[in-house]
Amino acid sequence: MKNAPLKAAVLISGTGSNLKALIDAIGRGQLNLDIVQVVSNRPEAAGLGHARAAAIPFSVIDHTDYPDRQAHDAAVADVLQRAGAELVVLAGYMRILGEEFANKFAGRMINLHPSLLPLYKGLDTYDRALDAGDTETGASIHFVTAGLDSGPVITQIRIPILQGDDAATLKARLGPLEHELLVATVRLFCERKIHCTDSVVSFDGKEIEQPLQLKPGGSF
């Protein structure tokens, strides 16, 4: 028997290109996913247009309207819980979430980060990889915990750093692959193949010691 569609919420702050990748994959029949809610902390986020065009419920919860992080986190959590989100996807969400929020959605909240974690948590990941003389970079999807980009890593995709590369060329080359990584990883959740217990990630019932690496063609 086919699983029921997985109910997901997507949190954005900007263009929503990853949200669009998920919406497109659903349209192509590649994801058994129901995006039940989109949340942006920025009223001007262009990605809200993708939600509107796809008739997906969305909320603007502007962080500047709240006295502190905890109050904003509580407002976002309330919307996600009322929407019945089983998976929370941070897709270019430029807010650090507090410990209470992270704990509330532990094991069912993921984030896409543009580095091969645990390398280069935080910002300016491309420049930092170049400054270090790395020969490759990539993107990681990890479970969200209270620590910045510190949760267990689930999947990755890698690209070589070529002679003459700068941050702009790396970002341009990695961007489309990030979309592939996100879609392929969310598909694993839709198939109920990924679980996390006490910071241990399992795939198909077996603990993984290293992040799953996305292969050409979109398989792990």
Secondary structure, DSSP 8 states (H G I E B T S, - for coil): -----EEEEEEESS--HHHHHHHHHHHTT---EEEEEEEES-TT-TTHHHHHHTT--EEE--GGGSSSHHHHHHHHHHHHHHHT-SEEEESS------HHHHHHTTTSEEEEESS-TTSS-SS-HHHHHHHTT-SEEEEEEEE--SSTT-S-EEEEEEEE--TT--HHHHHHHHHHHHHHHHHHHHHHHHTT-EEEETTEEEETTEE-SS-EE-BTTTB-
